[in-house]
């Protein structure tokens, strides 16, 4: 699905572009959920500077995109604030990802998985809760 053929030519979507779409989908939940890397850590200062200089994508460790026979599988790693409903946040994020990717690419992803790697109160408490649809 990352490569599509149309009557005007081939269209190729890089995983970085899909990562940007996913980051935009999580933006409405910025006070309640944050993108983290797969280890449950915030992005380092070095990766933030590298992304500002366009050397790499800042959210590269937070979003994993796989091209399968059925379509695109998207896995997102987040942390949520303590006291926020994990079910509501993950369902909202999944709905936004489906909507944004379909609007941009013309097709829905095959599978979207949101993994909650921790909750934030005063410190980050490690969790591993996986929600997919």
Number of C-alpha atoms within 10 A of each C-alpha: 20 16 10 12 10 7 5 6 7 9 12 11 12 10 18 17 12 22 23 16 18 25 19 14 20 23 15 13 15 10 9 19 23 19 25 23 21 19 13 23 18 15 16 10 10 10 17 16 13 13 15 12 10 10 11 14 17 23 22 19 20 24 25 19 18 14 15 12 9 10 15 21 17 24 21 30 26 25 26 24 17 16 10 12 11 19 10 10 17 23 15 15 24 23 14 19 24 21 17 18 19 13 11 11 16 11 15 18 19 16 17 21 19 21 22 25 24 23 23 16 11 8 8 16 13 15 13 15 13 14 17 14 11
